[in-house]
Amino acid sequence: ASGGNYAGAPVRTVLTGYYDATRRNMTVDGDTMEVVNIPAGTLIESVILEVITAETTATPTINVGDGTDPNGWVAGASTASIAKLLGAGAYVVAGGKFYAAADTLDLEMPAGDDATTLVCKIHVVCTIV
C-alpha cells in the first residue's frame, strides 16, 4: 500500500510505501515485494530508501526497482543501520522515468540476502500528470 499528498494533476508530490519484514519476510533470492503503487502518467524523479529498523542478517542489502529493472532506483543498498539513502540506480542516472501505465515500485532481495527484521519506507519524489 502507498499513500501520497496529491490532490490533482499535474502536481509534484511524494508517494510513500512501507515494508515490515516481521510481517512478511523475504528469504528467497530474487524475492520481490510491491511497496508503492505508481499511478499511470507519473514521472518519478528520485527515490529515497528510509531504513527504520535495520536488518540483522549477515549481508543485509536490498534493491528498489520495478518489473523492468529490479534495481533501477536503488541497487544493493545496505540495510545494516538506520539511514536515509538516496537512490543512485540507472533510472536516477538517466534523470528519472515516466510511467505511462500504472505500475509498482518493488523491493527486491539480492542473491544471498534475507529480510527478516527490516522495516523501511520508500519515498518517491514524482509528478503526476
C-alpha positions in Angstrom: 0.0 0.0 0.0 1.1 3.5 -0.6 0.0 7.0 0.2 0.6 10.4 -1.2 -0.4 14.0 -0.8 -1.6 14.6 -4.4 -4.8 16.4 -4.9 -4.9 17.0 -8.7 -2.9 16.8 -11.8 -0.2 17.8 -12.7 1.3 18.2 -9.3 4.7 17.4 -7.8 4.2 15.1 -4.8 5.8 12.4 -2.7 4.3 8.9 -2.6 5.4 6.7 0.3 5.3 2.9 0.8 6.0 0.9 3.9 7.6 -2.6 4.3 7.9 -4.6 7.5 9.8 -7.9 7.2 8.4 -9.1 10.5 5.0 -9.3 8.9 6.2 -10.8 5.6 9.8 -11.7 5.2 11.8 -12.2 2.0 14.2 -15.1 2.4 14.5 -16.4 -1.2 17.0 -15.0 -3.7 15.0 -12.7 -6.0 12.0 -12.3 -3.7 10.1 -9.1 -4.5 7.5 -7.1 -2.6 5.3 -4.5 -4.2 5.6 -1.4 -1.9 4.5 1.7 -3.8 1.6 2.0 -6.3 2.5 4.3 -9.1 -0.4 5.8 -11.0 -0.5 6.0 -14.8 1.1 9.2 -16.0 3.7 9.6 -13.3 7.2 11.0 -13.8 9.5 9.7 -11.0 12.5 12.0 -10.3 14.1 10.2 -7.4 13.6 7.6 -4.7 14.7 7.6 -1.1 15.0 4.4 0.9 14.5 5.1 4.6 15.7 2.3 6.9 13.6 2.5 10.1 14.7 -0.8 11.7 18.0 -2.3 10.5 18.2 -5.8 9.1 20.2 -8.3 11.3 21.2 -11.0 8.7 24.8 -11.4 7.7 24.8 -9.4 4.4 21.8 -7.1 4.6 21.3 -5.3 1.2 18.2 -4.6 -0.9 17.2 -3.2 -4.3 14.4 -0.9 -5.3 13.1 -1.0 -8.8 10.2 -2.1 -11.0 9.2 -5.0 -13.2 11.6 -3.8 -15.9 14.7 -3.2 -13.7 14.6 -4.6 -10.2 17.4 -2.3 -9.1 16.6 0.7 -11.3 16.2 3.1 -8.4 18.4 1.7 -5.6 21.0 -1.0 -6.2 22.5 -3.1 -3.4 21.8 -0.6 -0.6 23.0 -1.7 2.9 20.1 -2.0 5.4 22.5 -2.8 8.3 21.8 0.5 10.0 19.1 3.2 10.3 19.6 5.6 7.4 18.0 7.5 4.6 19.6 6.5 1.3 19.1 8.5 -1.9 18.7 6.2 -4.9 21.5 6.0 -7.4 20.4 3.3 -9.8 20.1 3.5 -13.6 16.8 5.4 -13.6 18.3 8.1 -11.4 21.4 8.4 -13.6 19.0 8.7 -16.6 17.2 11.7 -15.0 14.1 9.7 -13.9 11.5 7.5 -15.5 8.0 8.2 -16.9 5.4 5.6 -16.2 2.7 5.8 -18.9 0.8 2.9 -17.4 0.2 2.2 -13.7 3.0 0.1 -12.1 4.5 -0.5 -8.7 7.9 0.1 -7.1 9.2 -3.1 -5.5 11.8 -4.2 -3.0 13.9 -7.0 -4.4 16.1 -9.3 -2.4 19.6 -9.8 -4.0 21.1 -13.3 -4.1 22.4 -14.4 -0.8 20.5 -11.8 1.3 17.4 -12.1 3.5 15.0 -9.6 5.0 13.6 -10.8 8.4 13.8 -7.8 10.7 13.9 -4.9 8.2 11.4 -2.1 8.5 11.6 0.6 5.8 9.8 3.2 3.8 10.3 4.1 0.2 9.7 7.8 -0.6 9.0 8.6 -4.3 9.5 12.1 -5.5 7.4 12.5 -8.6 5.0 14.5 -10.7 1.6 13.0 -11.6 0.4 14.4 -15.0 
